[in-house]
Amino acid sequence: MGPADALAAAPEAPSLLGALLRSAALLAVLAGGGWALLRWQRRTRGARRFLEVIDRAFLARGASLALVRVCGRRLLLGISSDGVRLVSDLGDAPGEVPAFARQVEAAIARESSA
């Protein structure tokens, strides 16, 4: 048996097109798995949040109010270049918008009289 017969009896080498298709399928599976993992992490991470900025209002350059939720409690914070101050503790319940507006007005009145 000569070298030509040995080459003829050898199994076929994989084609370039087949290797390309297998590589593309593997990349698609990896991309799909990564996408699914990111979605799962976003869902589970959101349930464990202890600090959430609900809203923020900019009052002037370097001064703002922030409504935050910390461990279920809502806090109204005043933020300036001097630091962060607790303006009002709004409690656990979501409350109504008018009650929130009254608390903001009272906090502004206290701040302006000080």
Secondary structure, 3 states (H helix, E strand, C coil): CCHHHHHHHCCCCCCHHHHHHHHHHHHHHHHHHHHHHHHHHHHHHHHCCCEEEEEEEEEECCEEEEEEEECCEEEEEEEECCEEEEEEEEECCCCCHHHHHHHHHHHHHHHHHC
